[in-house]
Amino acid sequence: MVFMKIFERRNQAEDINDFESQIKKEKKSKPLKPILSLFSEKETSAFVKKLFANDFHQFNDFIKTLDELTDWQVTFQKIEEEFQRRNINSFQGEAKKFSDKVFKRFYPD
């Protein structure tokens, strides 16, 4: 009886791992949208103004860097590093909206 419970748990864990692997493969097979396509003109303007001190070139360079990344966790880490470097609270206002929009690139649904 104990052996069966252990066997059942192991199979359930393996099923979950297989399912997660399949989701990762599906996500990797779909091309990611360019980040700028996720922002409206008004949002882009607000991000440049409030997050990048009106420096469109720095904003554009940062977006290009993020566009090259294919993993949300790595992308989020880059965003957090940039906000920290600029002394921006990542949980408020435009910073949160920026992160949420970029998140949609990886998880559109």
N, C-alpha and C positions, 0 to 999 in steps of 0.2 A: 504494500500500500504506500509506504513512504517513497519507495523507488518510483512509483507512478507519478506522484506529485512532483518530484524533482524533475522527472522526464518531461512532464507537462510544462513546468515553468521554463525549462531550457528551450523547449520548442516555441513557446510564446515569445521569449526573448529573441530567438533566432528569427521568428516571423517579423518582429518589430524592426530588427536590424536590416532584414531584407527589404522591408517596406521603405525605411529611411534611405537606404542605398539607391533604391529605384527612384525615389523623389529627387535625390541629388543628381542622378544621371539625367533625368528629364529636364531639370533646371539648367544643367550644363549644356544640353543639346539645343536649347532655345537661345537665340541671340539676344543680348541685352540691349535695351533702347539707350540711345545717347542721353545723358543726364539732362542736357539743356532742353530736350524735347518734353521733359516732364514738368517744366516750369512755364508759366505764362510770362508775357513780357513784364507785367506788373510785378510778379514775384521775383523775376530776375533782377529788375531794377531795385527792389527792396533788399534783396540779398546783397547786391553789390554795395548799396549805400550803407546798410546797417552792419553787415558782417565783414566787408572788405574795404571800409573807409573810402567809398567811391572810387576804388581802383579796379576798373574793369579788367585790366591786364592780369592782375593777381588773381582775380576771380576766375577768369578764363583759364589761366595756367592750372589752377587748382581743379577745376572741372575736368580738364584734359587728363590730369593725374588720376582722378577718380574713375574716369571713363575706361582707363586701362585695367582697372581691377575687376575681377570676376567673382569675388566672394564678399558677401555682405559683412561678415565679421572684420575682415581686413579693411574694407571701405569704412566701416563705422570707426575703427581705430584711427584711420587717417583723419576723418572728420573731427574726432575728439582731440587729436593732437593739434590740428589747425586751430580749433576754437580755443584750446588751452594756450597756445602760442599767442593768440590775439586777445586773451583775457575775456573771453565770451562765455557766459553761462549757457551751456548746451541744452538746458532744460527750459529755457524761456524764449518767448517771442519768435523772431525770425530764425534763430538757430534751431529750435525744435521743429519748425515748419520745414526748414532745409533738410534736416535729417529724415523727417517723415517722408518727404518727397523722394529722396534718394532711396530710401527703404523700398518704396513702391517699384523701383527698378528691378529689384530682386524678387519681390513678392507682390506681384500686381493684383492678386485677388484678395 
